[in-house]
Amino acid sequence: MSQYQQIMKDGLWNNNVVFAQMLALCPTMAVTSTATNGLGMGMATTCVLASSNLIISLLRNVISNEVRIPAFVLMIASLVTLMSMALNAWLHPLYKVLGLFIALIVVNCAILGRAEAFASKNGPIASLFDGLTMGLGFTMALTIIGGVREIIGSGTLFSQASLLLGPSFKFLSTTVIPDYRGFLIMVLPPGGFLALGFLLALKRLADQAQARRAEARKKAAAASLVLEPVAAEQTA
């Protein structure tokens, strides 16, 4: 279980695609004008990432080392094509919003990177779990960035969620700041860089605070080990 716990921790936080690896920034900046768009893009990428990891892991002993990269790209491209067709058929409003960026999932460095670094070297279950956690971490990053931009930019959260993601997501749409006139720059591309920069700074501060707490616990544990024999001698 410790292996899967580490995979989850890496995918969601330590090795997050956006906040740690700084990959897939093109769709991150382009489609996160709202939390709804970020959630939709993240869900599509998660499906492709988990599926590609599973298939590549199953075929890792069949694909020769010399042609592994072209083979990986071909598999990912096939999965992205199926995903694009599915979105166009069942979630057409979301497909129109994401547009070209669905096809660009093929060249998402995070997907090919996980295929090369993890799926080609590990079993199917671990690879599937790695793909899911990495995808969920990517979805979380896009949704948070989109949410920050949408709240500051227009005062809403998950606007038009029912139109883009289906009637079952209608409960997500809410007005956070009533009668808010908006802050246009956060909806425009520069707002993506501003939101990402502030969120990266917050993550660095959280990591530093966690490291200080871990160091303090180590020092406390070491001090207790030193004091225990002394206390035992004094008691004797």
C-alpha angles and dihedrals in degrees: 000000000000090000092055092044089054091047090052093047091050095047097047101036125349096049100021112167094233107021097041110018095034091218131142091030093149095069090033092061097035107047103030097087085115134022089239093060091046092050092048094049092046093051092050092049092047092055091051094044095050093044094047092048091051096047094044091048091051091050098038093108092047100049112079119231093242095061101030097111096051089044092051092049091049092052092047091048091052092051092047090051090053090047091050092050091048092051091047091052102042107018102031097157090055090045090055092050096048092040114150094012092072090063090045089064084086091069095040102132091210093064096047090041094056090046091054099037101038119004095052090054104038141057126274098257095049091044093050090049091048091052092049095049094044089049092048090050090051091047091049091051094049093045093049093048091046091047093051092048093046096048094047094037102046109358095244135105126213091357114195091005091150092054095047103034102024138268092290089068094055091105090066095065112095142152109239099181113030118216091010115160094204138234105253099198092066091059092049123076095268088061090063092058092046093050093045092049094052093045091050089052091051091050091051090051091049091049091049092049090049091050091051091051091049091050091049091052091051092051091048091050092048091049092051091052090053095046097047097071090045092052091047091053092049091050091050 
